[in-house]
């Protein structure tokens, strides 16, 4: 028989196998996470009719004569190029951007897949929807994930309840306006003066100096004259400062000049109403001109605005209570803090002072009990109505600032009420975050990913799964975003990487190859027929 007959047969078989692979690729063109395969051929055997000979003297060498005996399959390789991503708006649908694989398990063995069409089963486990195998990763313990632990089945138990956690710390931060000060004004301005037939009016302007509760006063005449008592020279105004404490008690009135000034109602010294004098210790005569006095009751004073922020704290049973924190400026760079608790009974530490540096940072904090004694501990202790427990809370003021900007207070506290899991999100690192009814977000777990030194060496398993093989290398398990495993795209699926235009082209080439090999067989048969006919 002719060797070409057998060569043609091997050609038919190999092209038929290639067509099988092409058909499988096209059939899975819409399979989520499917990776297409490709076929390569190789020559199988070669029969040597004459071996080569080396050159001898003037005679050249002779090349070998060999006849091939057909074609065989070289490889059927899985192509692990990425497929296109398609959004689904389903939280549990996941895709990978990179070389990693999701890890799923049947309970005894791990498998690897790029198909991230996952769903939750009735035992709250995250599973592959097409196989029911559980998705593997690391479960969180009270929101903490330890990726050094062994892999476990990921669970997302909607309705899961977390116990309440009592508040133990409140951190206050933000800014207290360094410009905060009280307001002072004269109720009836200008100030009318009389002495017999002499009359005058003085306007008293008051402006903050920048120091706490310190005001610049300017006395100027709107009727009559202000003169220097020593030489009767006319002056435009008399200036000085008046300083008050936080409650509005006058501390000092300091004229800018040591000269004595008088107010006249006419043109000659005989019309003098009296000298301008100040007495901060006499609330009935803070300012005096002769028998005319300005008393503290003639002024209107408003205390510096109190900065207030409220926070809800939680007791050990999960009940909310309000703590109102007030910051009251007492002096330059000194603020008093005090608390109000409508539903709690303060047992210790109810107020204190915060001293700021000239640069606006906290320098010193004091903690006082309600009776004004220095507290032994900086923690606030409260009795809880209807509960024998004591709520202990530490107020942290160290992150406050005092700058010349508007007051803007923020606070952050630990502790939370009882809550149940309502929803969840998965981020690009595979961290699953639970959203609870009490507003708490807590990590539930993290998906594990695997990659391989040679992904093409993986064994295919049913359901777009792969298994380790001796040539794929051992699975390198880790987190998304590390070790070349890629990142996770939530609410997205990776589609098949089959290229239809390429597959149709390969189909045509394979068909023509099959036809050509069939022609080899028919032509060889005709040649044999001629040989048989020689005996006639």
Buried (B, 14 or more C-beta within 10 A) or exposed (E): EBEBBBBBBBBBBBBEBBBBBBEEBBEBBEBBBBBBBBBEBEEBEEEEEEEEEEEEEEEEEEEEEBEBBBBBBEEEBBBBEBBEBEEBEBBBBBBBBBBBBBBBBEEEEBBBBBBBBBBBEEEBBBBBBBBEBBBBBBBBEEEEBEEEEEBBBBBBBEEBEBEBBBBBBBBBBBBBBBBBBBBBEBEEBBBEBBBEEBBBBBBBBBEBEEEBBBBBBBBBBEEBBBBBBEEEEEBEBBBBBBBBEBEBEBEEBEBEEEEEBBBBBBEEEEBBBBEBBBBBEBEEBBBBBBEBBBEBEBBEBEBBBBBEBEBEBBBBBBBBBEBEBBBBBBBBBBBBBBBBBEEBEBBBBBBBBBBBEEEBEBBEBBBBBBEEEEBEEBBBBBBBEEEEEBBBBBBBBEBBBBBEEEBEBEBEBBBBBBBBBEEBBBBEBBBBBBBBBBEBEBBBBBBBBBBBEEBBBBBEBEBBBBBBEEEBBEBBBBBBBBBEBBBBBBBBBBBBBBBEEEBEEBBEEBEEBBEEBBEBBEBBEEEEEEEEEEEE
